[in-house]
Structures are given as structure tokens and as C-alpha cells.
Amino acid sequence: MDGPPSKLEKSAPLPTLTVARRETVHVPNHPLAQSFPTDIRDKESDRAIVRSRIRSLSVLLFYEATRDLPRESMGVTTPLAQTQGAHVGGSVGLAPILRAGLEMVDGILEFLPEARV
């Protein structure tokens, strides 16, 4: 048979793809992390409360999300002696999405002002 197969002819089965997935969703079990979304969703909450809760929630989530960031050891001179400390190794980039994302960036930048937005 020449030409394209008709709709009645079966085409070859599609290859199957096995994807290894790892769990990447972590839901903080902190009372504030559970309370803030309620205040954000509540139609009775005024704008100042919503902005404040978005900012605070983003800080809590950022804290959890950065738990595994690489660290670099470094020497530091204190008023008393020379000692070892640590800094975040590598760079962090932030990509805010929609209006709430812009509110989230402000809280995060308080912790990591060198992050690229």
C-alpha cells in the first residue's frame, strides 16, 4: 500500500516513557503557614492585611525552600578573634509571577538582598 495510512489501519504503538519522579512538594506544618492563606483568601481582609500575609508567607516558604542551598566556608574577623563562618554558595534568582509574586519578592529580598530579580 502506497500513501498515508487510512484511519482504519492501526498505526504502530507509541513508545512508552518511564519517568522517575521524586517528591518535591513540601507543605510546611507551621501554624502561621496554615493561617496566612486563610487571611489572604478571606474577602473580609483588607488590602494591608493581604499584603502583609503574602509577604510573611513568602518569607516562611523561602526559608523552607532554601534549606538545602550550598554553603561556602569563609574566614571572618570579629572584634575578639578570627573565626570561620559561612555564606550562601552560588546565586539565587527570583522570577515574580503576577501581582502577588511582586509582594513575595520584597520579603525574600530582606533575607537575600543580592538575589537577582
N, C-alpha and C positions, 0 to 999 in steps of 0.2 A: 504494500500500500504506500503510495506516494502522497505527500502533502501532510497537512496538520492532522492530528488525530481528531476523530469526531467526538462529540460529547458522550456517546455510548461506549466508546473504548475506554478501558481503565488505563490511567497513567501509572507510572512507576510510583511506588510508595515513597513518601517523603522520608528523608533520613531523620533519625531521632537524635536529639541533642540532650546530653545529660549535663546538667549544670550543678556544680557544687555550691550550695548556699550556706552561708553562716549567719547566725542570728546577729543582726546589727541594730535592733531596736532595743533601747533601754528606757524603761519608764521609771523615773525617779519615784521612790516611795517616801517622799518627804511631804509632810502636811501642807507646806506652803506651795510646793509644786502641784499639789492637787487642788488647793484652794484658789490660786490665782486664775486658772482658766475659767472657773465659775464666775469670778468677778468680771472677767473680760467679756464673757458671754451674756451676762445679766443686762437686760435692756434698761434697768433702773440705774446702772452705774454711770456716773458722769464721765466726761472725757478725761479729766485729770486722773481719776482712778484707773481707767482703762490704760492710759499711757504709762502710769506708774507700775501697774501689774505686768504689762508687756515687758517693760524694761527689767523688772525684778525677775520675772520668769526666764527671760533670756540669759540673765546672769547665772541663775541656777542651772539651766540647761548647758550653758557654755562651760561651766565648772565641771559638769559630768562628762561632757564631750571631749574635753581636753585632758582628761585623766591620764591618757597614755601618750601624751606628746613627748618627744625625745627631749632629754636634758643634756646640757653641756656643763661640765665642771669648770670652775674658774676661781682664781685667787682673788681675794678682796682684802683691803686694809681697813680694819676697824680702828676706832680710837685706842683700843687696847693692844691689838696684835694683828698679825697676818693670819688669815684663815681661808678655808675653802668654802665656796658657795656653788650655786647652780643657777643657770638661766635656761629659758626655753631654747632648745636647739631647733634650727630651721625657721621658716617663716610661716605666718598664718595669713590667709586671705579670707575676706568676708564678702559675700555677694547677697545684699539685701533684696528680697523679693516683695513687691507691693508695699503698701504703706506701713503695715505692721513690721515688716522687715527693717525699715528705716529706724523705727523706735528700738528695735532689738540691737542694732549696731551700737547705739550710744552707750548702753550698759556694758556691752562687751569691750568697747574701746577704753573704758575705765580700767579694766584689768590688763589689757594688752594694747596700749596706745600705738605700738609700732605695727599693728596689723594693717595689711593693705585692704582698702575697701574698693 
